[in-house]
Amino acid sequence: WLKQQGIDASAGSPDIHRPVGEADGAVTEAPPVYSKDQTPTAFLAGEFMRWLGEQEEAAPWFAHLSFISPHPPFIVPEPYNTRYDPADGPAFHRAESWRAESQGHPYIAYDLGRQNRARFRPGATGKVHDWSEDDFRRIRAIYYGMISEVDAQLGRLWQALKTEGAWDNTIIVLTSDHAEMMGDHFMLGKGGYFDGSYHIPLIIRDPRHRKAAGSTVDRFTEAVDILPTLIDLLGVAPEPHLDGCSLKPFLSGGTPAVWRDAAHWEFDFRSVADGEAERHFGLTSRQCNLA
């Protein structure tokens, strides 16, 4: 797709995501070789819009769009690469040093030691925990820019739904499979058992339920709630074996009579491919789990 638009994609992935002119691995706001209209997010949004136009007008449809961004490698085209000031934003949640941080739990020491910069910035060398405060702030500003890039592409999708006359009869669910440490505890990515790894967004829009539109629900929800919610909104009785609970009462502006008082999250740190974690801790694969 990029080649068809005149972009030299010979570097392949992940090197095509290296910043233009950044040879020494320094963290800068330099953009990649592709533009804001040539990102993976723009491609997927465009393909959905093409597919949507092919659907029969009265026929029901379901689409699952899995955007990669915001996700490593951390880079974004203009104008999003300079939209946010690295000096802005809250302080990072962390100990005084990465060495002090590593004393908190054996897994934290293990993960800090294996986080290589190249996983997050192609071409960079060294460990993530050795990046400076300014470097982490620049990366966070780039990450914010990646969020804005996705937001712009979502705007294209919403407009396409309106153009096709589907905006007022389409249920939309926006969520993520994991969150991002983004400098907290000297980490990047989704590793570890901190809130930064598993506290994810969940936005649901059902045009038939306008009473609670724009409201925020301050209750514990889980990813397993999405399927029973969709089934309930479609008027189908949920199967008894489903782990989650329907969120429909919240969408209707109410509160369920009975609701959970805790959320469950399971951290599985097995190294399925090579057994690295198992060897490091002297555990079996079944034991490499913090549930």
NORTAFEN-V76735 format. One record per residue. N is the residue number from 1. RES is the residue in three letters. NEAR is the number of other ideal C-beta (glycine too) atoms within 12 Angstrom. Layout:
<<N RES NEAR> <N RES NEAR>>
This chain:
<<1 TRP 18> <2 LEU 24> <3 LYS 15> <4 GLN 9> <5 GLN 17> <6 GLY 12> <7 ILE 21> <8 ASP 16> <9 ALA 19> <10 SER 11> <11 ALA 19> <12 GLY 13> <13 SER 18> <14 PRO 21> <15 ASP 22> <16 ILE 26> <17 HIS 38> <18 ARG 30> <19 PRO 33> <20 VAL 24> <21 GLY 14> <22 GLU 25> <23 ALA 14> <24 ASP 15> <25 GLY 22> <26 ALA 23> <27 VAL 36> <28 THR 28> <29 GLU 33> <30 ALA 27> <31 PRO 29> <32 PRO 42> <33 VAL 27> <34 TYR 32> <35 SER 22> <36 LYS 29> <37 ASP 21> <38 GLN 30> <39 THR 39> <40 PRO 33> <41 THR 35> <42 ALA 32> <43 PHE 27> <44 LEU 25> <45 ALA 35> <46 GLY 23> <47 GLU 23> <48 PHE 30> <49 MET 28> <50 ARG 17> <51 TRP 19> <52 LEU 30> <53 GLY 18> <54 GLU 14> <55 GLN 21> <56 GLU 11> <57 GLU 13> <58 ALA 9> <59 ALA 10> <60 PRO 13> <61 TRP 20> <62 PHE 16> <63 ALA 24> <64 HIS 16> <65 LEU 28> <66 SER 18> <67 PHE 29> <68 ILE 27> <69 SER 38> <70 PRO 37> <71 HIS 32> <72 PRO 33> <73 PRO 33> <74 PHE 46> <75 ILE 44> <76 VAL 44> <77 PRO 33> <78 GLU 25> <79 PRO 16> <80 TYR 33> <81 ASN 33> <82 THR 20> <83 ARG 25> <84 TYR 25> <85 ASP 15> <86 PRO 26> <87 ALA 13> <88 ASP 13> <89 GLY 21> <90 PRO 13> <91 ALA 13> <92 PHE 29> <93 HIS 19> <94 ARG 28> <95 ALA 21> <96 GLU 13> <97 SER 15> <98 TRP 30> <99 ARG 18> <100 ALA 16> <101 GLU 30> <102 SER 27> <103 GLN 15> <104 GLY 23> <105 HIS 21> <106 PRO 21> <107 TYR 29> <108 ILE 33> <109 ALA 25> <110 TYR 26> <111 ASP 39> <112 LEU 34> <113 GLY 24> <114 ARG 25> <115 GLN 34> <116 ASN 24> <117 ARG 28> <118 ALA 22> <119 ARG 26> <120 PHE 41> <121 ARG 37> <122 PRO 26> <123 GLY 30> <124 ALA 34> <125 THR 17> <126 GLY 21> <127 LYS 24> <128 VAL 37> <129 HIS 34> <130 ASP 22> <131 TRP 33> <132 SER 19> <133 GLU 23> <134 ASP 17> <135 ASP 31> <136 PHE 35> <137 ARG 26> <138 ARG 35> <139 ILE 43> <140 ARG 36> <141 ALA 33> <142 ILE 46> <143 TYR 39> <144 TYR 30> <145 GLY 34> <146 MET 39> <147 ILE 29> <148 SER 28> <149 GLU 41> <150 VAL 33> <151 ASP 26> <152 ALA 27> <153 GLN 35> <154 LEU 27> <155 GLY 18> <156 ARG 28> <157 LEU 34> <158 TRP 25> <159 GLN 17> <160 ALA 27> <161 LEU 28> <162 LYS 18> <163 THR 14> <164 GLU 24> <165 GLY 15> <166 ALA 28> <167 TRP 19> <168 ASP 16> <169 ASN 19> <170 THR 26> <171 ILE 31> <172 ILE 27> <173 VAL 26> <174 LEU 22> <175 THR 27> <176 SER 25> <177 ASP 18> <178 HIS 24> <179 ALA 29> <180 GLU 35> <181 MET 37> <182 MET 39> <183 GLY 39> <184 ASP 32> <185 HIS 37> <186 PHE 39> <187 MET 42> <188 LEU 43> <189 GLY 33> <190 LYS 32> <191 GLY 35> <192 GLY 37> <193 TYR 27> <194 PHE 32> <195 ASP 19> <196 GLY 27> <197 SER 30> <198 TYR 25> <199 HIS 24> <200 ILE 22> <201 PRO 21> <202 LEU 29> <203 ILE 24> <204 ILE 33> <205 ARG 26> <206 ASP 29> <207 PRO 20> <208 ARG 19> <209 HIS 23> <210 ARG 14> <211 LYS 15> <212 ALA 21> <213 ALA 17> <214 GLY 13> <215 SER 19> <216 THR 13> <217 VAL 24> <218 ASP 9> <219 ARG 22> <220 PHE 22> <221 THR 34> <222 GLU 27> <223 ALA 28> <224 VAL 25> <225 ASP 35> <226 ILE 32> <227 LEU 24> <228 PRO 28> <229 THR 34> <230 LEU 27> <231 ILE 22> <232 ASP 29> <233 LEU 30> <234 LEU 18> <235 GLY 12> <236 VAL 15> <237 ALA 11> <238 PRO 24> <239 GLU 13> <240 PRO 8> <241 HIS 9> <242 LEU 20> <243 ASP 17> <244 GLY 27> <245 CYS 28> <246 SER 31> <247 LEU 39> <248 LYS 31> <249 PRO 25> <250 PHE 31> <251 LEU 34> <252 SER 23> <253 GLY 16> <254 GLY 18> <255 THR 17> <256 PRO 22> <257 ALA 7> <258 VAL 9> <259 TRP 22> <260 ARG 17> <261 ASP 8> <262 ALA 10> <263 ALA 21> <264 HIS 17> <265 TRP 25> <266 GLU 18> <267 PHE 23> <268 ASP 19> <269 PHE 31> <270 ARG 23> <271 SER 20> <272 VAL 13> <273 ALA 9> <274 ASP 11> <275 GLY 17> <276 GLU 19> <277 ALA 29> <278 GLU 21> <279 ARG 15> <280 HIS 20> <281 PHE 23> <282 GLY 12> <283 LEU 21> <284 THR 14> <285 SER 19> <286 ARG 11> <287 GLN 15> <288 CYS 26> <289 ASN 19> <290 LEU 24> <291 ALA 12>>
